[in-house]
Amino acid sequence: MFIGDDRMEKDNFKPYVVWLILDSKTEDALEALAKHYNVTVPKLKVGLPKGHTKAFGCYTNKNQTIAVLNSDIFLNPFVIIHEFYHHLRSKSVDKMHKGTEVNADKFALIFSKNIKAM
């Protein structure tokens, strides 16, 4: 399937993104998400910002970066997609971090439901 194929976009996009993450292609998944939602691709790094000791991931709008606790989290679709939601919501006119944790969880769960189908 080709990422530009309308059928893939409609029917298989979410399972495709999950598969990319599970297949250690997290950067490719972020590129696909960014293209799909017409936003820039966020940077990805290991190591959380100071003060975020109890999280698996964190999005920082200032440098448009998804930071994760450790490299194992790169393979966690829920965390990666949850943090991408924060990136997506921060792309408004005022560039403020928008979107609640609950909404980020819901967004990630929509994608994560596809894990069982794989």
C-alpha positions as CSV (number, residue, x, y, z in Angstrom):
1,M,0.0,0.0,0.0
2,F,1.2,3.5,-0.8
3,I,0.8,6.2,1.7
4,G,-0.7,8.5,-0.9
5,D,-3.4,6.0,-1.9
6,D,-6.8,7.3,-0.8
7,R,-7.9,3.9,0.2
8,M,-4.9,3.4,2.4
9,E,-5.5,6.9,4.0
10,K,-9.1,6.0,4.7
11,D,-9.1,2.3,5.6
12,N,-5.7,1.5,6.8
13,F,-3.9,4.6,7.9
14,K,-4.3,4.0,11.7
15,P,-3.2,0.4,11.6
16,Y,-0.3,1.4,9.3
17,V,0.9,4.0,11.8
18,V,0.6,1.5,14.7
19,W,2.5,-1.1,12.7
20,L,5.3,1.4,11.9
21,I,5.8,2.2,15.6
22,L,5.7,-1.5,16.5
23,D,8.2,-2.2,13.7
24,S,10.7,0.3,15.2
25,K,9.9,2.9,12.5
26,T,8.7,5.6,14.9
27,E,10.1,8.4,12.9
28,D,8.4,7.1,9.8
29,A,5.1,7.0,11.8
30,L,5.5,10.6,12.9
31,E,6.2,11.6,9.3
32,A,3.0,9.8,8.1
33,L,1.0,11.4,10.9
34,A,2.4,14.9,10.1
35,K,1.6,14.5,6.4
36,H,-1.9,13.2,7.2
37,Y,-2.7,16.1,9.5
38,N,-0.8,18.6,7.5
39,V,1.6,19.7,10.3
40,T,5.4,19.7,10.7
41,V,7.1,16.5,11.9
42,P,8.0,16.8,15.6
43,K,11.5,15.9,16.7
44,L,12.0,12.8,18.8
45,K,14.5,12.3,21.6
46,V,15.2,10.1,24.6
47,G,15.3,11.8,27.9
48,L,12.5,13.8,29.6
49,P,12.7,17.5,30.4
50,K,13.4,18.3,34.1
51,G,10.4,18.0,36.3
52,H,8.7,15.3,34.2
53,T,9.9,12.3,36.2
54,K,6.6,10.4,36.3
55,A,5.8,10.4,32.6
56,F,6.6,8.0,29.8
57,G,6.6,10.9,27.3
58,C,6.3,14.6,27.1
59,Y,5.7,17.1,24.2
60,T,7.6,20.4,24.4
61,N,6.1,23.1,22.1
62,K,9.1,25.4,22.3
63,N,11.3,23.0,20.3
64,Q,8.5,20.9,18.9
65,T,9.9,17.8,20.4
66,I,8.5,14.5,21.7
67,A,10.7,13.4,24.5
68,V,10.4,9.8,25.9
69,L,11.6,8.2,29.1
70,N,13.8,5.6,27.4
71,S,14.3,4.1,24.0
72,D,11.8,1.3,24.7
73,I,9.0,3.9,24.6
74,F,9.8,4.4,20.9
75,L,7.9,1.1,20.4
76,N,4.8,2.2,22.4
77,P,2.1,3.4,20.0
78,F,-0.1,4.7,22.7
79,V,2.6,7.0,24.1
80,I,3.9,8.2,20.8
81,I,0.5,9.0,19.4
82,H,-0.6,10.6,22.6
83,E,2.3,13.0,22.5
84,F,1.7,13.6,18.7
85,Y,-1.8,14.7,19.7
86,H,-0.2,17.5,21.8
87,H,2.0,18.5,18.8
88,L,-1.1,18.5,16.6
89,R,-3.1,20.6,19.0
90,S,-0.3,23.1,19.5
91,K,-0.2,24.1,15.9
92,S,-3.0,26.7,16.3
93,V,-2.5,30.4,15.5
94,D,-1.2,31.2,19.0
95,K,1.0,28.1,19.1
96,M,0.0,27.3,22.6
97,H,-0.1,23.7,23.9
98,K,-3.7,22.8,23.6
99,G,-5.6,19.7,24.3
100,T,-6.2,17.9,27.6
101,E,-4.6,14.6,28.7
102,V,-8.1,13.0,28.4
103,N,-8.4,14.1,24.7
104,A,-4.8,12.9,24.0
105,D,-5.6,9.6,25.5
106,K,-8.8,9.3,23.4
107,F,-6.9,10.1,20.3
108,A,-4.2,7.5,21.1
109,L,-6.9,4.9,21.9
110,I,-8.5,5.3,18.5
111,F,-5.2,4.3,16.9
112,S,-4.3,1.7,19.6
113,K,-7.6,-0.2,19.0
114,N,-5.9,-1.4,15.8
115,I,-3.2,-3.3,17.8
116,K,-5.7,-6.2,18.5
117,A,-6.5,-6.5,14.8
118,M,-2.8,-7.0,13.8
